[in-house]
């Protein structure tokens, strides 16, 4: 058998990995939309993101969220 095994992790062959080139950013929650979605202010406009991974007690208008690839992954402290 030649080449990588099917269960081996993908290899980066260019200067930047496709899967790790995104950067987490801090955004401000504008409003909850339902179905674990929210509208946030990115500083350069509004975007819809998922908030499914964040504690609902932290989700209030004006709250800052750490977002990676349109998924809120935490609350900065």
N, C-alpha and C positions, 0 to 999 in steps of 0.2 A: 504494500500500500504506500503510495506517495502522497505528499501534501499534508496539510493539517488534518487532524482527526476531526470528525463532525462535532464533537463535544468540546473542542478546544476553544479558548477565547479568540475573538477576531484580532487580527494583527493590523497595526497602523503602518501603511506603506508610504504615506505622504508626510508633509511637515506637520499636519494637524489631523488628529483623529476625528472622524465624523461624530462619534458618540460622546466625545468629551470636549468639544470645542465651545459648547455653550457655557456661559458664566451665570452664576446665580446673582440676582439683583434684588434690591429692596424696592418695593412698591407700596403705595398707600391704598387701602381698601376704600372704595367708593360706596358700593352696596352689594349685598348678597342677591343672587338671582334665583336661587333654588337649585335642586338637583346637584348640590355640591359645587356650584359654579359661583363666581363673583366677578364684578367689574372692578378693575383697579386702575389707578393713575400711575403711569410709568415715568412721569416727568416730561414725556414727549407725546402723550396721548393716552387714551383709555384702551384697555385690552380685557378680554374675557379669559379667566383662568380657572383651574380646578382648585378647590380648597378642601378636597376630600381627606388629605393627610394631616390637616391642622386641627387642633382642639377647638371645637365650636365656641368655647368660652372666650377665645382670643379673637373671634371674628366680629368686630364691631366697626362701623364706619370711622375712618381716620386711622385705624390700626395699620402698623407697618408689617409687611409680610416678606419673607425671603422666598423668591420664586426662581425656579429653574425649569426651563422648557415648558412654560405655561402651567406649571404645577407648584402650588405653594408647598414649601417643604419645611417651613418653620417660621418662628417669630423672633426677630433679632432682639437682643436684650441690651 
